[in-house]
Amino acid sequence: MKILSTLLIVNIYLFSSTNTFFTIENKIALTCEDAEKITLKDNSIKFTYNKKGRKKLNDITEHINSRLGLIVEDTVIFFDIRIRENMAEDNKHNTITFSTKNKDSAKLFFKSFGKCKNGKFVNE
């Protein structure tokens, strides 16, 4: 995953439930402008997205079941995902939770988004 200015490129690949690659379905670009908040807890990342992010994700979520393979920094990471959406103005329930068995994989994915807060990159 490369950071170009404020752009995070995420390649979405679909895998079967046995982790066998069978198709490349979609490619999307998520920016900090799409995120309200991103948090890491143990081996899970909770990505809370806003209306702009919802538009990008709606097209691909119909193709995703509960298993997702992402390529992050040349490493394939398999996630179990849970999508929770609320059509209200309040975005606190518009979340995607990415869970993995490996805590280091979760940290690697989070590192790519960790400096994104309230729609902007934050220098720490």
Secondary structure, 3 states (H helix, E strand, C coil): CCEECCEEEEEEEEECCCCCEEEEEEEEEEEHHHEEEEEEECCEEEEEECHHHHHHHHHHHCCCCCEEEEEECCEEEEEEEEEECCCCCCCCCCEEEEECCCHHHHHHHHHHHCCEECCEECCC
